[in-house]
């Protein structure tokens, strides 16, 4: 059964409703080294369903969704809690 992007989006949102929207694309190819990928700058998940005969694409979608949640929800919180960087107010001397 070939599943479309709406199927995966509904699946992921049923697990956890994220705070930042994402887009999901299903690509009907079989790259050599990946099952899916996540692009943090555009909040886009890409699932390669050419592997569906060997791997469960649902698991790949969940894995990539975890990347989305990490980058959009946990990284922002970590940046807010980061201690201020040290600032030097001393004078520099040139010899």
C-alpha positions as CSV (number, residue, x, y, z in Angstrom):
1,X,0.0,0.0,0.0
2,X,1.4,3.4,-1.0
3,X,0.8,6.0,1.6
4,X,0.6,9.7,0.7
5,X,1.9,12.8,2.6
6,X,-1.5,13.4,4.3
7,X,-1.4,9.9,5.8
8,X,2.0,10.5,7.4
9,X,1.1,14.0,8.5
10,X,-2.0,12.7,10.2
11,X,0.0,9.9,11.8
12,X,2.6,12.2,13.2
13,X,0.2,14.8,14.5
14,X,-1.8,12.0,16.2
15,X,1.4,11.1,18.2
16,X,2.2,14.7,19.3
17,X,0.8,18.0,18.2
18,X,3.9,20.1,17.5
19,X,4.1,23.9,18.1
20,X,5.8,24.7,14.8
21,X,4.1,23.6,11.5
22,X,6.0,21.3,9.1
23,X,5.6,20.1,5.6
24,X,6.0,16.5,4.5
25,X,6.8,15.2,1.1
26,X,6.8,11.6,0.0
27,X,9.3,10.9,-2.8
28,X,9.0,7.7,-4.8
29,X,12.7,7.0,-5.1
30,X,15.2,4.7,-3.4
31,X,18.4,6.5,-2.5
32,X,21.4,4.3,-1.5
33,X,22.0,5.7,1.9
34,X,18.8,7.2,3.4
35,X,15.2,6.4,4.2
36,X,14.2,10.0,4.9
37,X,15.6,13.4,5.8
38,X,14.7,16.5,7.7
39,X,15.5,20.1,6.7
40,X,15.6,22.3,9.8
41,X,15.7,25.6,7.9
42,X,12.5,24.9,6.1
43,X,10.9,22.5,8.6
44,X,10.4,20.0,5.8
45,X,10.4,16.2,6.2
46,X,11.1,14.0,3.1
47,X,10.3,10.3,3.2
48,X,11.7,8.1,0.5
49,X,9.1,5.3,0.0
50,X,11.2,3.3,-2.5
51,X,12.4,1.3,0.5
52,X,8.9,0.3,1.6
53,X,9.5,-3.3,0.6
54,X,12.3,-3.5,3.1
55,X,11.6,-0.9,5.7
56,X,8.5,0.5,7.4
57,X,8.1,4.1,6.2
58,X,6.0,4.9,9.3
59,X,9.1,4.4,11.4
60,X,11.1,6.6,9.1
61,X,8.4,9.3,9.3
62,X,8.4,9.2,13.1
63,X,12.2,9.3,13.2
64,X,12.3,12.4,11.0
65,X,9.5,14.0,13.0
66,X,11.6,13.5,16.1
67,X,14.3,15.7,14.4
68,X,11.7,18.3,13.7
69,X,10.6,18.3,17.4
70,X,14.2,18.5,18.6
71,X,15.1,21.4,16.4
72,X,11.9,23.4,16.8
73,X,11.0,22.8,20.5
74,X,14.1,21.7,22.4
75,X,16.8,23.8,20.7
76,X,14.9,27.0,21.2
77,X,14.4,26.3,24.9
78,X,18.1,25.4,25.3
79,X,19.1,28.7,23.6
80,X,16.8,30.7,26.0
81,X,18.4,29.0,29.1
82,X,22.0,29.4,27.9
83,X,24.1,31.5,30.3
84,X,25.3,34.8,29.0
85,X,28.6,34.9,27.4
86,X,31.5,36.5,29.2
87,X,32.2,40.1,28.1
88,X,35.5,41.8,28.8
89,X,35.4,45.5,29.7
90,X,39.1,45.9,30.2
91,X,41.4,48.0,28.0
92,X,43.7,46.4,25.5
93,X,47.2,47.7,25.2
94,X,49.3,47.8,22.1
95,X,53.1,47.6,22.4
